[in-house]
């Protein structure tokens, strides 16, 4: 874990506009773009992103691949393929956790100091929001505790108030369980970044 301990925050808004080094998108296994977050990322990055994805040739569920960010502010885009929810009996939690671990591995290999995640698998893939948030926050926190990284900031980008509240609550619960993961912080609302940005400490 980086000296000073990385900060985990939940932000409501457009992930493509965040000032981070690594932007994670919720991709399909063909890395073919599409709707939702992935469509927005491809539109913002430009056609070169799809061409780079075609060169990769796909990605298994529970893993991730990386490309340049092209027209995005982010230097890199990580394409994480989350699981379709099948009732919780098809290793969905482990596959979802794998997305976060693979993304962090890729960011760590490039000495990235900041990364943003969407709420992977919670859209058309149907993963229950609260369960997905618990996996996301818990997996990221455990990874940062176990690995030496240069990561300073992890952003959970939330589309809409409901998603933001769920991830903010997951971060608050994490803070209660493992207060040593982040530096002590002040108010949970940080207007300098976003009217509804919430951190975990």
C-alpha positions in Angstrom: 0.0 0.0 0.0 1.3 3.5 -0.8 2.7 5.5 2.0 0.1 7.9 3.2 -2.7 5.5 2.3 -4.9 5.9 -0.8 -8.1 7.7 -0.6 -11.4 6.1 -1.7 -14.2 8.3 -2.8 -17.7 8.0 -4.4 -18.6 10.7 -7.0 -21.9 11.2 -8.8 -21.4 12.2 -12.4 -19.9 11.5 -15.8 -16.9 9.2 -15.5 -15.4 10.4 -18.8 -14.9 13.9 -17.3 -12.9 12.7 -14.3 -9.3 13.8 -13.9 -7.7 10.4 -13.3 -4.8 8.5 -14.9 -6.8 5.3 -15.4 -10.4 5.1 -16.4 -12.2 1.8 -16.1 -15.1 1.0 -18.3 -17.7 -1.8 -18.0 -17.0 -3.7 -21.3 -18.5 -6.7 -23.0 -16.4 -9.7 -23.7 -15.9 -8.7 -27.3 -14.6 -5.3 -26.3 -17.0 -4.0 -29.0 -18.3 -0.9 -27.3 -22.0 -0.5 -26.8 -24.4 1.4 -24.6 -24.2 2.7 -21.1 -20.9 3.6 -19.6 -18.9 1.8 -22.3 -20.7 3.7 -25.0 -20.0 7.0 -23.3 -16.3 6.1 -22.9 -16.0 5.1 -26.6 -17.7 8.3 -27.8 -15.4 10.4 -25.6 -12.3 8.6 -26.5 -12.9 8.5 -30.3 -12.8 5.8 -32.9 -9.2 4.9 -32.1 -10.4 3.2 -28.9 -12.6 0.7 -30.8 -9.7 0.0 -33.2 -7.4 -0.7 -30.3 -10.0 -3.0 -28.7 -10.3 -4.9 -32.0 -6.6 -5.5 -32.0 -6.9 -7.1 -28.5 -9.6 -9.4 -29.7 -11.7 -9.8 -26.6 -11.5 -10.5 -22.9 -12.9 -13.2 -20.6 -15.5 -12.4 -17.9 -13.8 -11.4 -14.7 -10.7 -10.0 -16.3 -9.6 -6.7 -17.9 -7.5 -5.4 -20.7 -5.9 -2.0 -21.1 -5.6 0.5 -24.0 -4.5 4.2 -24.3 -7.1 6.8 -23.4 -6.9 8.6 -26.8 -9.1 11.6 -26.6 -10.0 11.2 -22.9 -8.2 13.0 -20.2 -7.2 9.7 -18.8 -3.9 8.2 -20.0 -5.4 4.7 -20.1 -8.7 2.9 -20.4 -9.1 -0.4 -18.6 -11.9 -2.6 -20.2 -13.3 -4.8 -17.4 -15.8 -7.5 -18.3 -18.2 -8.0 -15.4 -20.5 -11.0 -14.9 -24.2 -11.2 -15.8 -26.2 -11.7 -12.6 -27.6 -15.3 -12.5 -29.0 -15.3 -9.0 -25.7 -15.4 -7.2 -24.9 -19.1 -7.8 -22.6 -18.8 -10.8 -19.5 -17.3 -9.1 -20.7 -13.8 -9.9 -19.0 -12.3 -6.8 -15.6 -13.8 -7.6 -15.9 -12.8 -11.2 -16.8 -9.2 -10.3 -14.0 -9.0 -7.7 -11.7 -10.3 -10.5 -12.6 -7.2 -12.6 -11.4 -4.9 -9.9 -8.2 -6.9 -9.1 -7.2 -7.1 -12.8 -7.9 -3.4 -13.3 -5.7 -2.5 -10.3 -3.0 -4.9 -11.5 -2.9 -3.1 -14.8 -2.9 0.3 -13.1 -0.2 -0.8 -10.7 2.0 -2.0 -13.5 2.0 1.5 -14.9 2.6 3.3 -11.6 -0.8 5.0 -11.8 -1.7 7.3 -8.9 -5.4 7.5 -9.7 -8.2 5.3 -11.1 -11.9 5.6 -11.6 -14.4 2.7 -11.6 -18.0 2.6 -12.8 -20.5 0.4 -11.0 -19.5 -2.7 -13.0 -22.3 -5.1 -13.9 -25.1 -3.1 -12.2 -26.7 -2.0 -15.5 -28.2 -4.4 -18.0 -26.1 -7.2 -16.5 -28.5 -7.0 -13.5 -26.1 -7.3 -10.6 -27.9 -6.1 -7.4 -26.5 -2.6 -6.6 -25.8 -3.1 -2.9 -24.1 -6.4 -3.4 -22.0 -5.0 -6.3 -20.9 -2.0 -4.1 -19.8 -4.3 -1.3 -17.7 -6.4 -3.7 -16.2 -3.3 -5.3 -15.3 -1.5 -2.2 -14.2 -4.6 -0.3 -12.0 -5.9 -3.1 -10.3 -2.5 -3.8 -9.6 -1.9 -0.1 -8.2 -5.4 0.3 -6.0 -5.1 -2.8 -4.6 -1.8 -1.6 -3.9 -3.2 1.8 -2.1 -6.2 0.4 -0.1 -4.6 -2.4 2.6 -1.9 -2.7 1.3 0.7 -5.2 1.6 4.3 -6.0 -2.1 4.7 -5.9 -3.3 7.9 -4.2 -6.9 8.1 -5.2 -9.6 5.6 -6.2 -12.9 7.0 -7.5 -16.1 5.1 -7.7 -18.0 7.0 -10.3 -21.8 6.7 -9.8 -24.4 7.5 -12.4 -27.4 8.9 -10.4 -28.2 9.7 -6.8 -29.3 6.2 -5.8 -26.0 4.6 -7.0 -24.0 7.3 -5.3 -25.8 6.8 -2.0 -25.2 3.0 -2.1 -21.5 3.4 -2.8 -21.1 6.1 -0.2 -22.7 3.9 2.4 -20.4 1.0 1.4 -17.4 3.3 1.9 -18.8 4.5 5.2 -19.2 0.9 6.3 -15.6 0.2 5.2 -14.3 3.1 7.2 -15.9 1.7 10.3 -14.4 -1.7 9.8 -10.9 -0.7 8.7 -10.1 2.8 9.6 -6.4 2.4 8.9 -7.0 2.1 5.1 -7.3 5.9 4.6 -6.1 9.1 6.3 -8.7 10.7 8.6 -10.8 13.1 6.6 -13.2 15.9 7.3 -16.7 16.3 5.9 -18.0 13.7 3.5 -19.2 16.4 1.0 -16.3 17.9 -0.9 -17.6 20.8 -3.0 -14.2 21.4 -4.7 -14.6 18.1 -6.5 -18.3 17.5 -6.8 -21.4 18.6 -4.9 -22.0 15.0 -4.0 -18.6 13.5 -3.6 -18.2 11.3 -0.6 -15.1 9.7 0.8 -14.5 6.8 3.1 -12.9 8.5 6.0 
